[in-house]
Amino acid sequence: MHNGNYDVIVVGAGFAGLACAQAIARAGKRVCVIDRKRDLGERLHTTGILVQEAMADPLLVNLPARFRHPVPAVRLYAPGLESIELTAPGYRFHTTDTPALMRWLGEQAVRADVDLRLACAFREARATAEGWHLPGVGSCRYLVGADGARSKVAAYFGLGRVRDFLYGVEHEYDGAGLQRPDALHCFVSRRWAPGYIGWIAQTPRGVQAGLARRLRQGGEPPPDLAAFLAHVAPVVGLSPDRKPDSVRAGLIPCGGPVHPRMRHNVLLAGDAAGVVSPVTAGGIHSGLRHGADVGHALVRALDSGIGPQASAIRAIPAWRRKRALRWAFDHLQWDWPFDLLLKSPPLRRMAEQIYFHRRGQTSSAA
Ligand SMILES: Cc1cc2nc3c(=O)[nH]c(=O)nc-3n(C[C@H](O)[C@H](O)[C@H](O)COP(=O)(O)OP(=O)(O)OC[C@H]3O[C@@H](n4cnc5c(N)ncnc54)[C@H](O)[C@@H]3O)c2cc1C
């Protein structure tokens, strides 16, 4: 399409990479995205739950309604399975048909004149007078690593690496239904999910149930999703004996942004840059925003001829309070305070802040 000569090559066609590439293509620059997958809907590492703000993102604003399911409430369960309901006026999460969402995002990118090359993995790059040459792909002025939490681009170019992780596992049950499809069911339990939570949600395809835990030494056992589901599935009306139709698993950065994120005309975006909330582990919306910000900074650099400055990219939140909460969750998590205090106003307010960023409806009935 562009004879292998690009302004920018992006490695990784996830949320961050596609947002970055579209920002560049829409400014009329030549951009290629490579991804090692053959199909963007395969081998997913995400639940795909979108926060309300993400629905206003330029990439998602036209997302067909059939690919998403609005979820207005959070049902928060203490370890003993007592629960409270959290809502915020007008606020909704959106679960998604994630494989369809990723394929649709890929199609949108191609429509925006992004050269999308699948089954094409990043392995090496050679320096040229202008920038970089990727064998089998082409040459570019700037290279973006949007290749996820275990970024090969970050390792290859000596950029900052993600060192703090959660590990998540998830089952999908096609065609299944929950008693409360309008709620995101979240389970706090040090036993099943040390450092994070378990979750069950209705999606347009069926039901997703997952569990994530903190990895601290690296040798911890994976989350025991089968045992967790045997414990909680009946509470939400899901059969504990049902076999999953698909399984997803992956690492989630939880230590905040990496340093450096830019060197020798190579930049990191999304999970590769550690742009994931350390508490909620939500990285889709922040990845979309960060990818687009990196794209806009590169367009300015290409137009001005002056290399991108870190200061030209909108600041990534430092997440100081969330990192403090992450520390507390890592070191001070016990089950009994949640059982004891679940229905207390301070715990409810804290949960509302985490889920709804202070837009919670504190008067809602427990
Ligand atoms: C189990 C799990 C559940 C999650 N659930 C949610 C959720 O519900 N909501 C939310 O907001 N966040 C969630 N997250 C976090 C969120 O999924 C990530 O933050 C987000 O996907 C990051 O997007 P990204 O584009 O930076 O990276 P990714 O989505 O990881 O995309 C990276 C892309 O790079 C490609 N790639 C990797 N290496 C190479 C290579 N060498 N060459 C070419 N291509 C390569 C991969 O194939 C992939 O397509 C979850 C994470 C996990 C693991």
The ligand as a Tripos MOL2 file, in Angstrom:
@<TRIPOS>MOLECULE
LIG
   53    58     1     0     0
SMALL
NO_CHARGES

@<TRIPOS>ATOM
      1 C1         -7.8180  -11.4370   32.1340 C.3       1 LIG1
      2 C2         -7.8430   -9.9380   31.9020 C.ar      1 LIG1
      3 C3         -9.0440   -9.2520   31.9830 C.ar      1 LIG1
      4 C4         -9.0740   -7.8590   31.7840 C.ar      1 LIG1
      5 N1        -10.2770   -7.2230   31.8230 N.ar      1 LIG1
      6 C5        -10.3360   -5.8840   31.5890 C.ar      1 LIG1
      7 C6        -11.5940   -5.2130   31.5390 C.ar      1 LIG1
      8 O1        -12.6490   -5.8450   31.6410 O.2       1 LIG1
      9 N2        -11.6060   -3.8750   31.3450 N.ar      1 LIG1
     10 C7        -10.4630   -3.1410   31.1910 C.ar      1 LIG1
     11 O2        -10.5280   -1.9120   31.0270 O.2       1 LIG1
     12 N3         -9.2570   -3.7530   31.2250 N.ar      1 LIG1
     13 C8         -9.1620   -5.1100   31.3880 C.ar      1 LIG1
     14 N4         -7.9540   -5.7480   31.3630 N.ar      1 LIG1
     15 C9         -6.7820   -4.9560   31.0170 C.3       1 LIG1
     16 C10        -6.8470   -4.6270   29.5140 C.3       1 LIG1
     17 O3         -7.2420   -5.7650   28.8060 O.3       1 LIG1
     18 C11        -5.5080   -4.1530   28.9780 C.3       1 LIG1
     19 O4         -5.0540   -3.0920   29.7880 O.3       1 LIG1
     20 C12        -5.6570   -3.6950   27.5190 C.3       1 LIG1
     21 O5         -6.0470   -4.7650   26.7020 O.3       1 LIG1
     22 C13        -4.3360   -3.1350   27.0480 C.3       1 LIG1
     23 O6         -4.3920   -2.8460   25.6790 O.3       1 LIG1
     24 P1         -3.0440   -2.7630   24.8520 P.3       1 LIG1
     25 O7         -3.4580   -2.4060   23.4680 O.co2     1 LIG1
     26 O8         -2.0490   -1.9200   25.5570 O.co2     1 LIG1
     27 O9         -2.4190   -4.2470   24.8940 O.3       1 LIG1
     28 P2         -3.0370   -5.6140   24.4190 P.3       1 LIG1
     29 O10        -4.5200   -5.5810   24.4270 O.co2     1 LIG1
     30 O11        -2.3390   -6.6700   25.2120 O.co2     1 LIG1
     31 O12        -2.5980   -5.7360   22.8900 O.3       1 LIG1
     32 C14        -1.2690   -6.0350   22.5350 C.3       1 LIG1
     33 C15        -1.2650   -6.6050   21.1280 C.3       1 LIG1
     34 O13         0.1000   -6.7860   20.7400 O.3       1 LIG1
     35 C16         0.2260   -8.0170   20.0700 C.3       1 LIG1
     36 N5          1.6170   -8.4570   20.2060 N.ar      1 LIG1
     37 C17         2.2500   -8.8510   21.3310 C.ar      1 LIG1
     38 N6          3.5380   -9.1540   21.0450 N.ar      1 LIG1
     39 C18         3.7090   -8.9330   19.7220 C.ar      1 LIG1
     40 C19         4.8230   -9.0570   18.8280 C.ar      1 LIG1
     41 N7          6.0430   -9.4630   19.2550 N.pl3     1 LIG1
     42 N8          4.6570   -8.7490   17.5300 N.ar      1 LIG1
     43 C20         3.4350   -8.3170   17.0650 C.ar      1 LIG1
     44 N9          2.3570   -8.1960   17.8680 N.ar      1 LIG1
     45 C21         2.4880   -8.4870   19.1750 C.ar      1 LIG1
     46 C22        -0.7680   -8.9400   20.7390 C.3       1 LIG1
     47 O14        -1.1430  -10.0170   19.8870 O.3       1 LIG1
     48 C23        -1.9310   -7.9760   21.0290 C.3       1 LIG1
     49 O15        -2.8670   -7.9630   19.9780 O.3       1 LIG1
     50 C24        -7.8790   -7.1340   31.5430 C.ar      1 LIG1
     51 C25        -6.6670   -7.8300   31.4350 C.ar      1 LIG1
     52 C26        -6.6540   -9.2200   31.6110 C.ar      1 LIG1
     53 C27        -5.3360   -9.9380   31.4760 C.3       1 LIG1
@<TRIPOS>BOND
     1     1     2 1
     2     2     3 ar
     3     2    52 ar
     4     3     4 ar
     5     4     5 ar
     6     4    50 ar
     7     5     6 ar
     8     6     7 ar
     9     6    13 1
    10     7     8 2
    11     7     9 ar
    12     9    10 ar
    13    10    11 2
    14    10    12 ar
    15    12    13 ar
    16    13    14 ar
    17    14    15 1
    18    14    50 ar
    19    15    16 1
    20    16    17 1
    21    16    18 1
    22    18    19 1
    23    18    20 1
    24    20    21 1
    25    20    22 1
    26    22    23 1
    27    23    24 1
    28    24    25 2
    29    24    26 1
    30    24    27 1
    31    27    28 1
    32    28    29 2
    33    28    30 1
    34    28    31 1
    35    31    32 1
    36    32    33 1
    37    33    34 1
    38    33    48 1
    39    34    35 1
    40    35    36 1
    41    35    46 1
    42    36    37 ar
    43    36    45 ar
    44    37    38 ar
    45    38    39 ar
    46    39    40 ar
    47    39    45 ar
    48    40    41 1
    49    40    42 ar
    50    42    43 ar
    51    43    44 ar
    52    44    45 ar
    53    46    47 1
    54    46    48 1
    55    48    49 1
    56    50    51 ar
    57    51    52 ar
    58    52    53 1
@<TRIPOS>SUBSTRUCTURE
     1 LIG1         1 GROUP 0 **** ****
